[in-house]
Amino acid sequence: MKLLVFAGSTRLNSWNRKLAHVVADMARTSGAEVTHIELADFDVPMYNADLEARGTPPDVMKLKQLTYEHPAWIICTPEYNASYPALLKNTIDWISSPVKGDPVWNDDFRSSRGKVVGVLSASPGALGGLRSQSHLVPLLLNIHCWVAPTNYALGRAADAFDAQGQLVADAAKAKVKAVIDEVLWASQRLQR
Ligand SMILES: Cc1cc2nc3c(=O)[nH]c(=O)nc-3n(C[C@H](O)[C@H](O)[C@H](O)COP(=O)(O)O)c2cc1C
């Protein structure tokens, strides 16, 4: 079972990047073939249709291919102003924008259609970025993803990890595992 994991932050000490590491480790332990990417490793400009008309950037094509190849994704999103960050919006907008004239990639939802997606968030605040999820989920549905009903918002993130980047609380680990289990379960069934 191939699973793509990424966080919607490029910040060095990002809680969501830490959470994505935990997700990737746990999913590997559960037997998934995990690809854990960092969005900072992709050179993706702010979306601009004039720029796109001159050619979709190579790293956008890489992200399109990567997302296409993985039937399951888990996204760890920060919360900015009760929504998700521009980094995620920009990334997903590029991924879902058709490559005009390309016989394969002119399908706007080729990368995202039928993907089972688990959504987690982390924030130093008490709500754990839960409100970001309420905006991210409709976006994912719009690009024809199947969003796992089990989600998790890690609150008080500054106290949630130990020095090795592991989650301290067993309850938090169980919640993260529940999302992973559901995503892998649903993804296996959708592929039959
Ligand atoms: C512009 C901006 C808006 C923010 N708005 C919220 C918010 O609405 N709710 C919240 O819990 N945290 C908010 N935060 C704090 C982020 O949760 C915090 O910076 C967090 O560490 C970002 O995620 P990261 O650690 O994965 O980079 C905001 C931060 C910024 C920069």
The ligand as an SDF file (V2000), in Angstrom:
LIG
                    3D

 31 33  0  0  0  0  0  0  0  0999 V2000
   -0.5110   34.3400    9.7600 C   0  0  0  0  0  0  0  0  0  0  0  0
   -0.6890   33.3450   10.8460 C   0  0  0  0  0  0  0  0  0  0  0  0
   -1.9470   33.0540   11.3000 C   0  0  0  0  0  0  0  0  0  0  0  0
   -2.1380   32.1030   12.2980 C   0  0  0  0  0  0  0  0  0  0  0  0
   -3.4040   31.7760   12.6720 N   0  0  0  0  0  0  0  0  0  0  0  0
   -3.6060   30.7710   13.5440 C   0  0  0  0  0  0  0  0  0  0  0  0
   -4.9210   30.3010   13.8220 C   0  0  0  0  0  0  0  0  0  0  0  0
   -5.9050   30.7810   13.3000 O   0  0  0  0  0  0  0  0  0  0  0  0
   -5.0620   29.2740   14.6860 N   0  0  0  0  0  0  0  0  0  0  0  0
   -3.9810   28.6700   15.2800 C   0  0  0  0  0  0  0  0  0  0  0  0
   -4.1740   27.7320   16.0440 O   0  0  0  0  0  0  0  0  0  0  0  0
   -2.7210   29.0970   15.0370 N   0  0  0  0  0  0  0  0  0  0  0  0
   -2.5040   30.1100   14.1740 C   0  0  0  0  0  0  0  0  0  0  0  0
   -1.2450   30.5260   13.8810 N   0  0  0  0  0  0  0  0  0  0  0  0
   -0.1100   29.9210   14.6040 C   0  0  0  0  0  0  0  0  0  0  0  0
    0.3490   28.6450   13.9180 C   0  0  0  0  0  0  0  0  0  0  0  0
   -0.4830   27.5830   14.3350 O   0  0  0  0  0  0  0  0  0  0  0  0
    1.7970   28.3730   14.3330 C   0  0  0  0  0  0  0  0  0  0  0  0
    2.6390   29.3800   13.7790 O   0  0  0  0  0  0  0  0  0  0  0  0
    2.2700   27.0180   13.9060 C   0  0  0  0  0  0  0  0  0  0  0  0
    3.4950   26.7490   14.5390 O   0  0  0  0  0  0  0  0  0  0  0  0
    2.3830   26.8990   12.3980 C   0  0  0  0  0  0  0  0  0  0  0  0
    2.5450   25.5480   12.0090 O   0  0  0  0  0  0  0  0  0  0  0  0
    3.9960   24.8710   11.8580 P   0  0  0  0  0  0  0  0  0  0  0  0
    4.5930   24.8000   13.2520 O   0  0  0  0  0  0  0  0  0  0  0  0
    3.6980   23.5050   11.3220 O   0  0  0  0  0  0  0  0  0  0  0  0
    4.8300   25.7020   10.9230 O   0  0  0  0  0  0  0  0  0  0  0  0
   -1.0200   31.4740   12.8860 C   0  0  0  0  0  0  0  0  0  0  0  0
    0.2530   31.7730   12.4180 C   0  0  0  0  0  0  0  0  0  0  0  0
    0.4300   32.6920   11.4100 C   0  0  0  0  0  0  0  0  0  0  0  0
    1.8200   32.9750   10.8840 C   0  0  0  0  0  0  0  0  0  0  0  0
  1  2  1  0
  2  3  1  0
  2 30  2  0
  3  4  2  0
  4  5  1  0
  4 28  1  0
  5  6  2  0
  6  7  1  0
  6 13  1  0
  7  8  2  0
  7  9  1  0
  9 10  1  0
 10 11  2  0
 10 12  1  0
 12 13  2  0
 13 14  1  0
 14 15  1  0
 14 28  1  0
 15 16  1  0
 16 17  1  0
 16 18  1  0
 18 19  1  0
 18 20  1  0
 20 21  1  0
 20 22  1  0
 22 23  1  0
 23 24  1  0
 24 25  2  0
 24 26  1  0
 24 27  1  0
 28 29  2  0
 29 30  1  0
 30 31  1  0
M  END
$$$$
